[in-house]
Amino acid sequence: MPDRERERKSEVPKAPRLKDRDRDKETPHSPAWERVLLARHVARPHTLDFIAALTTDFVELHGDRHYGDDAALVGGLAQFAGRAVLVMGQQKGRDTKENIFRNFGMPRAEGYRKALRLMQHAAKFALPVLTFIDVQGAFPGKESEERGISLAIAENLMLMSRLPVPIIALVTGEGGSGGALAISVADRLLMLENAVYSVASPEASAAILWRDASQAPAAAQAMKITAADLLEFDIADEIIPEPPGGAHTAPALLMETLKVTLARHLDELEEHYTRRGAAGIEAMLETRYAKYRRIGRWTELAEENLSLDHV
Amino acid sequence: MDKFFKRVPKGNAAEGNTERTRPQPSQTTPPDSTDPNLNSADLSDGAEPSAARPSEGPAPKFAWSIKPQGEAKNGKTLAHPVKDIPDGLWIKCTHCKELLYTKEFENNKKVCHKCGHHFRLGAWERINSLVDEASFAEIDSRLVTTDPLAFTSLAEPPYAQKSLESRRKTGLNEALITGFARLEEQPLGLAVCDFNYQGGSMGSVFGEKLVRLIEECMARRLPLLTINASGGARMHEGMFSLMQMAKTTGALARLGEAGLPHISVLTDPCTGGVIASYASVADVLLAEPGALIGFAGPRVIEQITKQKLPPGFQTAEFLLEHGMIDRVVERKELRATLVTLLRFYAQAAQQAAQSQAREVRLLQREVSYAG
């Protein structure tokens, strides 16, 4: 497939409303926006590709046991680096048909409830959890609201903060908003070099801030969403370098690096915590809590500065 | 009910304000909830709270907004915003167009007499109209945001300037006020959002204040009440805002493991990162009638999915019908409902303590027999 065509295809997975604008080559670019486009590249490996390349014996487990099976969030048991682990992640499609099936990789409430169930499964059998984050955002539709997507996400956050097994989250493409956070509260948050992670997708941010989704490139820049930014903020723990040109140019190379890196983090977590019994697990949960506890920037006003007359 | 309405006095405001500059919560809240205060709550029903102290200090700095900021029940802003009548004596209900006598409207906790539409309350209005008179002691009032992203914008002033403007406009230092208060003598931790401050959005300071309150609740063994009104995460603080969702929810997980209840009251509006995090993981979820509660706003949903939304979509009643919340509670019933609920948990803690004491006694007896 010629590169140009591939480029064009890469625009398919984006939310429908963005299509016209993104095809417009006049759209202003920014360095962060370049990363966003790379992170959304259609040839970029998706969750099932990562699972296939990094693990063996993957058995996908389906359904949330309440309502349905969400194809936008996949998960199951697999062998990784000599261990049984639980893997899961959002799954985007490569063509229109697949994207409709996968709902453009935007999970609904049942997707997050499936994640919840799988994590409880992992806790029951003391399986480490590996999650792959690649989502523009949880699906903001009518059915999501009817089935309580906010509650589903919130419950995941709560469970993950106390899940007594090691959790490693890898942002592989775009991490967007609560839909990404809902499976990425982890002991280690890793990001691929060209991955981005933001409070809302650049389009949504621009729409919220300036009521103009076409300013997404500017929003991407202003919101500081690249892997390097997040490492600097102490939110991401490590950046995994990609082959020049992006993950899709030499996926095999990337997978080799990833295998080593993920195994190293898992080794560390097991050595520090899970091999040390109940006290070790308690220490792991304390460390996880502390990791999130310290995120944020604030300052305390002195008494004399309380007056705002000078403003 | 007369007694009830008297608890809306503006005089309380001065007290709240004093506390903001000198946060000394230990003055008003006992260090341990297992103290006799929990028992006395049962006896003091109907009596004026003994914790009431005379108001002191300067006049409040915060603005009492009389102007209703409400939206219609379907969550859409009405085409005709409320116009203040010059002398402010009368205002028009945005929902049913009835003319309301301002004083009466305020005494009714900003609920329309005719149609029952609940208008939004600012954080201080909420606190003063809900908790025992002068029982609220604010903590961490001086935490303010920095500008972690050095956020510059195309259209609006830089975030740092916007924050200063919001602080001046609202008299608040952040969209969340935290502290300790009493409800019919029962002590509790209280966090109240103010939608007037940047849409009640959750940023670093919001999250930090809430987590500090939760940790303090654990230290003092107190229940937590959050009253939520927020558009979601604060865009201007980027990922720091998103991470507050994990941070606050993680703290609540620990509160829950400590066996302390969290009651969340959802008021108009509750959307985005707040409803998808701490505000949803409560032991009891209450909502005010007609409040807009949802993950994404109705405009976004219609735009993205091209689905037509039915009337009443994403209202408190819609959530109740879909099994997402426990109760829809009218504002005038809120205090009584909370008091009753809190009593259950205080009672449960007592029962647990008693049975534990019994076990210990039995154990001691066994030990003494063995000895």
Interface residues (C-beta under 8 A of the other chain):
Chain A: A15 P16 R17 A138 P140 G141 K142 S144 E145 E146 R147 G148 I149 S150 L151 I153 A154 E155 L157 M158 L159 M160 S161 R162 S177 G178 L181 A182 V185 Y197 S198 V199 A200 A204 S205 A207 I208 L209 W210 Q215 A218 A222 M223 K224 I225 D229 L230 F233 I235 R288 Y289 Y292 R293 I295 G296 R297 W298 T299 E300 L301 A302 E303 L306 L308 V311
Chain B: T21 R142 L143 V144 T145 T146 P148 L149 F151 T152 S153 L154 A155 E156 L164 E165 R167 R168 N173 G203 S204 V205 G207 E208 V211 A233 M235 H236 E237 G238 M239 F240 S241 L242 M243 Q244 M245 A246 K247 T249 G250 A251 L252 A253 R254 G256 E257 G272 G273 I275 A276 S277 Y278 A279 S280 V281 G294 F295 A296 V300 I301 Q303 I304 T305 Q307 L309 F313 Q314 L319 H322 G323 M324
